[in-house]
Amino acid sequence: MDQQKYMDDLREIREMMNKSSKFISLSGMSGIAAGIIALIGAFAAYRLVYSEWSYDTGVDEMSMIFRLMWIGGLILVGAVAAGILFTRNTAKRNQQKLWDHPSKRLLVNLAIPIVSGGIFCVILLLKGNLEWIAPLTLVFYGLALINASKYTVGGIRSLGFAEIVLGLLAACFTGYGIWFWAVGFGVLHIVYGLVMQLKYKL
């Protein structure tokens, strides 16, 4: 009896320490929503780059680049908005603040590789190097997830490694960048979100 009480106390202490050092309220639904938004964006980008409409109407390369940047920006805004909405609801259920010390550390560690990679990709876009955008965004995003994984629940680290592997494959097959991008940001996010929902009930 005393041993069981001791184990229960240890478990409670461990949960308290984990809650104080990690942001445990990442929502699985936010991953699913981000994946769906990314698939819609990938379809729009595919239509822009590969459809005959682009060639028939004489859309020049620079115009296409700026349209792709707009699509990427809209995807980012939509995914972030969905993430905040669903994660806020999860944090409320877990009685955890959305903006606390663990979530700040999570955001900072996530933002550093994403911002630096994003700037690098914009530079490449403006120079017309479209074929490297999908591989680099996947790799930098994977690095960001791994960098932030120590401040949140498990699973995000595995997603990060999967994104990096996919990005390296995309670098080997640059002609299929949009397809790799759709799998990495779309399908993998949906799978990750479903796993989170089933495993953590988030």
C-alpha positions as CSV (number, residue, x, y, z in Angstrom):
1,M,0.0,0.0,0.0
2,D,2.8,2.4,1.0
3,Q,4.7,1.5,-2.1
4,Q,1.7,2.2,-4.3
5,K,1.2,5.6,-2.7
6,Y,4.9,6.3,-3.2
7,M,4.6,5.4,-6.9
8,D,1.5,7.5,-7.3
9,D,3.3,10.5,-5.7
10,L,6.3,10.0,-8.0
11,R,4.0,9.9,-11.0
12,E,2.2,13.1,-9.9
13,I,5.5,14.9,-9.3
14,R,6.7,13.8,-12.8
15,E,3.5,15.0,-14.4
16,M,3.8,18.4,-12.6
17,M,7.4,18.8,-13.7
18,N,6.5,17.8,-17.3
19,K,3.6,20.3,-17.4
20,S,5.9,23.1,-16.0
21,S,8.7,22.4,-18.5
22,K,6.7,21.4,-21.7
23,F,3.8,22.7,-23.6
24,I,1.5,19.7,-23.6
25,S,-1.5,21.2,-25.3
26,L,-0.6,21.0,-29.0
27,S,-3.8,20.0,-30.7
28,G,-4.1,17.0,-33.0
29,M,-6.9,18.8,-34.8
30,S,-4.5,21.7,-35.6
31,G,-2.2,19.3,-37.4
32,I,-5.1,17.9,-39.4
33,A,-6.3,21.4,-40.3
34,A,-2.8,22.5,-41.3
35,G,-2.5,19.4,-43.5
36,I,-5.8,20.0,-45.3
37,I,-4.9,23.7,-45.8
38,A,-1.5,22.6,-47.2
39,L,-3.1,20.2,-49.6
40,I,-5.4,22.9,-50.9
41,G,-2.4,25.2,-51.3
42,A,-0.4,22.5,-53.1
43,F,-3.2,22.0,-55.5
44,A,-3.4,25.8,-56.2
45,A,0.4,25.9,-56.7
46,Y,0.2,22.9,-59.1
47,R,-2.5,24.6,-61.1
48,L,-0.4,27.7,-61.3
49,V,2.9,26.1,-62.3
50,Y,1.8,23.1,-64.4
51,S,-1.5,23.9,-66.0
52,E,-1.8,25.0,-69.6
53,W,-3.6,28.1,-68.4
54,S,-0.2,29.5,-67.2
55,Y,1.4,29.0,-70.6
56,D,-1.6,30.1,-72.7
57,T,-2.0,33.4,-70.8
58,G,1.7,34.1,-71.0
59,V,2.3,34.4,-67.2
60,D,6.0,35.4,-66.9
61,E,8.3,33.7,-64.3
62,M,8.5,36.7,-61.9
63,S,4.7,37.0,-61.8
64,M,4.4,33.3,-61.1
65,I,7.0,33.6,-58.3
66,F,5.0,36.4,-56.6
67,R,1.8,34.3,-56.9
68,L,3.5,31.3,-55.4
69,M,4.7,33.6,-52.5
70,W,1.1,34.7,-52.0
71,I,-0.1,31.1,-51.9
72,G,2.6,30.2,-49.4
73,G,1.7,33.2,-47.3
74,L,-2.0,32.3,-47.2
75,I,-1.2,28.7,-46.3
76,L,1.0,29.9,-43.4
77,V,-1.6,32.3,-42.1
78,G,-4.3,29.7,-42.4
79,A,-2.3,27.0,-40.7
80,V,-1.2,29.3,-37.9
81,A,-4.7,30.5,-37.3
82,A,-6.1,26.9,-37.2
83,G,-3.2,25.9,-34.8
84,I,-4.0,28.8,-32.4
85,L,-7.7,28.1,-32.4
86,F,-7.5,24.4,-31.7
87,T,-4.5,24.6,-29.4
88,R,-6.2,27.3,-27.3
89,N,-9.2,25.0,-26.8
90,T,-6.9,22.1,-25.8
91,A,-5.0,24.3,-23.4
92,K,-8.2,25.4,-21.8
93,R,-9.2,21.7,-21.3
94,N,-5.8,21.0,-19.8
95,Q,-6.0,24.0,-17.6
96,Q,-2.8,25.3,-19.1
97,K,-2.1,28.8,-20.3
98,L,-1.7,29.2,-24.1
99,W,1.1,31.8,-23.6
100,D,3.4,30.6,-20.8
101,H,7.1,29.9,-20.4
102,P,7.0,26.5,-22.1
103,S,5.0,27.7,-25.0
104,K,7.4,30.7,-25.4
105,R,10.4,28.4,-25.5
106,L,8.6,26.2,-28.0
107,L,7.8,29.1,-30.3
108,V,11.3,30.5,-30.2
109,N,13.0,27.2,-30.9
110,L,10.4,26.6,-33.7
111,A,10.8,30.1,-35.2
112,I,14.6,30.2,-35.5
113,P,15.0,27.6,-38.3
114,I,11.7,28.5,-39.9
115,V,12.5,32.2,-40.2
116,S,16.0,31.7,-41.4
117,G,14.9,29.0,-43.9
118,G,12.0,31.2,-45.0
119,I,14.3,34.1,-45.8
120,F,16.7,31.8,-47.6
121,C,13.9,30.4,-49.7
122,V,12.6,33.9,-50.6
123,I,16.1,34.8,-51.8
124,L,16.2,31.7,-54.0
125,L,12.7,32.4,-55.3
126,L,13.7,35.9,-56.3
127,K,16.7,34.5,-58.1
128,G,14.4,32.1,-60.0
129,N,15.6,28.9,-58.3
130,L,12.1,27.4,-58.0
131,E,13.2,23.8,-58.0
132,W,15.0,24.1,-54.6
133,I,12.1,25.6,-52.7
134,A,10.2,22.4,-51.8
135,P,13.3,20.5,-50.6
136,L,14.6,23.4,-48.5
137,T,11.2,24.2,-46.9
138,L,10.8,20.6,-45.9
139,V,14.3,20.3,-44.5
140,F,14.2,23.6,-42.6
141,Y,10.7,22.7,-41.2
142,G,12.0,19.3,-40.1
143,L,14.9,21.0,-38.3
144,A,12.5,23.4,-36.6
145,L,10.3,20.5,-35.4
146,I,13.3,18.6,-34.0
147,N,14.6,21.8,-32.4
148,A,11.3,22.5,-30.7
149,S,10.5,18.9,-29.8
150,K,12.1,19.0,-26.3
151,Y,9.5,21.6,-25.3
152,T,6.4,19.6,-26.2
153,V,4.8,16.2,-26.4
154,G,6.4,13.3,-28.2
155,G,5.7,12.7,-31.8
156,I,6.8,16.0,-33.2
157,R,10.4,14.9,-33.2
158,S,9.5,11.9,-35.4
159,L,7.5,14.2,-37.7
160,G,10.6,16.4,-38.0
161,F,12.8,13.5,-39.1
162,A,10.2,12.4,-41.6
163,E,10.1,16.0,-43.1
164,I,13.9,16.1,-43.4
165,V,14.0,12.7,-45.2
166,L,11.3,13.8,-47.5
167,G,13.1,17.1,-48.2
168,L,16.3,15.2,-49.1
169,L,14.3,12.9,-51.4
170,A,12.7,16.0,-53.0
171,A,16.3,17.4,-53.6
172,C,17.0,14.2,-55.6
173,F,13.8,14.5,-57.7
174,T,13.4,18.3,-58.1
175,G,10.9,17.9,-60.9
176,Y,8.4,16.6,-58.4
177,G,8.8,19.3,-55.7
178,I,5.1,20.1,-55.4
179,W,4.2,16.4,-54.8
180,F,6.8,16.1,-52.1
181,W,5.6,19.3,-50.6
182,A,2.0,18.1,-50.6
183,V,3.0,14.9,-48.8
184,G,5.3,16.6,-46.3
185,F,3.1,19.5,-45.3
186,G,-0.2,17.9,-46.2
187,V,-0.4,14.1,-45.7
188,L,2.2,13.9,-42.9
189,H,0.5,16.6,-40.9
190,I,-2.8,14.9,-41.2
191,V,-1.3,11.5,-40.1
192,Y,0.5,13.3,-37.2
193,G,-2.7,15.0,-36.2
194,L,-4.7,11.7,-36.2
195,V,-2.0,10.0,-34.1
196,M,-2.1,12.9,-31.6
197,Q,-5.8,12.7,-31.4
198,L,-5.8,8.9,-30.8
199,K,-2.8,8.8,-28.5
200,Y,-3.1,11.9,-26.4
201,K,-6.7,12.8,-27.0
202,L,-5.6,16.3,-27.9
